[in-house]
Amino acid sequence: MGHPKIVLTADRTLMSPYRGISLATFFGCAPAIDPDRPKSDFWYKILRQQVTPKILFDFICNPISHTNGVANYAPYGLRKVEAGLLRDGFKRNEVVVAHPDHIEKFIGPETQVIGTYEMDPLGMGPVTMTFTYGRKQMSYDEYYCRDLHRRIIAAKKKNHSNAKVIAGASGTWQYNYDPAKIEEYGLYAILEGELGGIAPEIDGHAGRFFNYLINGDFENMDPFRKRSDFKVNIKEFKRGEKTLHGRFVNFWDRPELEDIPDIVEPSMHGMVEVMRGCGRGCKFCDVTLRSLRYYSPEKVKKEIEVNLKKGGEKSAWIHSDDIFVYGMDPRITKQMEPNREAIEELFTAIMSTGVEHTNPTHGTLAGAIADEKLLPRVSKIIKAGPGNFIGVQCGFETGSRRLIEKYADRKLAPYKPEEWHWLVKEAVKSLNENYWVPAFTLIMGLDNDETPEDSWETIQLISELEREQPDAMFTATPLTFVPIGLLEKSEFFNIGNEMDPAQLGVMYKTWQHNFKYGIQKFMVKTARNGSVMKGMFNLIARSLGGVPLGAMERYARKRGGEHERVIEKIKVKYW
């Protein structure tokens, strides 16, 4: 039996069901290795260089099932590329989505392209940069991406393969900041969008794109010579005495909705896409640079049915960049009021497939409450209730009215920046009343423009929420600012060296809230798994949840002075 022409795959952190615990999908951002841990350190004697014990990570990040090495589930974006290739003339035996632990089976002399789907390959994503103190430690995202590429290199050598390895998906911008990995991983090319942070939409023209790869059309080194849909740029990077190079393929063609293929095999977590783009215009986000488009309810249903029939999924995870924008025409809806009828029609169609549970990935707080009838009606359609909580990720970003107005004023539409604190409180109340639990993300060091006053405003807002709504259900995760979107020319916020006392206070307060309120009060209720797994997750979370607080207190004592006073002030005034 020959080997397939095209092998698609992703690393373990992207190919795990995480035992049905939705919040655990962020676990790949956890630190894996501390290369600078001194041998005299207490933890070195127990874990060596491990930070989060690998045995614990591998247990929670359990591998997906496979059939003779073929992945039974895969990231949604990878399934889109696979579907595009099959639609565009490649045969089933020429394309395989391989399980990362069995990649060696599929790489041989006939293999021409190996495509790796990468979301956070070098651990530079906002969550990861926070958890690893600005990449001073190696995250599990980076650890397992490195492991995958080492396996590919070994398999190519063993099986005498000259296949071209190309990295794609929304994390490829990171190779611009650590180009040595291009050579280390043997990457023929890195696929980028028109602006590096935007995930290129090759699914609409997958066959043409991979034929270019196979035929050698990307050997072109002239960055000014364009085809109708790509540009090749050989970038040069100076790193001390060494000069490094990388081939970057920039792709910007926007496929029409009818050109975007429907998945033909099951996606991870039962995820399906309902829209692309956002339209809110936040300067720190690359999603807003994408054209706003919506899938029809019929198209969404077709993909859910693939996950139901072939994957045995009982739930549908609905990917959107802001679910409350679905169906809205921003050209005529200047204040971003939701199109309630379109959203209701969408979720009615989703539930008609027979799924037992559904939840959107992202939504804005303003959109959630701009129409007072929206949440109650949608919640009724999707059967939200005490035994069926709906999780949604929302951008809290900052408590600072100044920063919100400067960087994300349309995120609040139809409300105004001066109403930000009221908006957050009212949205949490309304979401919780309808059995929705927001998972907030904050940005630390936003555009390196955050002052101590901005940070204290964030701490104050979270504290007020706790006091005024003691039964409120929400989590808050601080993210490190990374230069993407309209701010791609800015500098990283160097959390490892530049975190001031007030920013440490934000980290401390958010984790204190997550431990005291989230882990101990409600988080386990939202896990969609059996009682045994719920109990085990609860035990692990309660046992380890306080560890970050202790680590931050030790960090503050080490820094002394104002850092210690900030921690004490939070304990006294904002606990």
ABEGO torsion letter per residue (X at the ends): XBBBABBBBBBAAAABAGGGBAAAAAAAABBABBAABBAABAAAAAAEABABBAAAAAAABBBBBBBGGBBABBBAAAAAAAAAAAAAGBBAAABBBBBAAAAAAABBAABABBBBBBABAAGABAAAAAAAGGGABBBAAAAAAAAAAAAAAAAAAAAGBABBBBBBEAAAAAAAABAAAAAAAGBABBBBBABAABBBBAAAAAAAAAAAAAAGAAABABAABBBAABBBBBBBBBBEABBBBBBBBBBABBBBAAABBBBABBBBGGBBBABBEAGAGBAABAAAABBBBBBBAAAAAAAAAAAAAAAGBABBBBBBABAAABGBBAAABAAGBBBAAAAAAAAAAAAAAGBABBBBABBBAAAAAABAAAAAAAAAAAGBBAABBBBBBBBAGBABAAAAAAAAAAAAOABBAAAAAAAAAAAAAAAAAAGBBBBBBBBBGBGGABBAAAAAAAAAAAAAAAAABAABBBBBBBBBBBBBEAAAABBBBBAAAABBAAAAAAAAAAAAAAAAAAAAAAAAAABBBBAAAAAAAAAAAAAAAAAAAAAAAAAAAAAEEAAAAAAAAAAAAAX
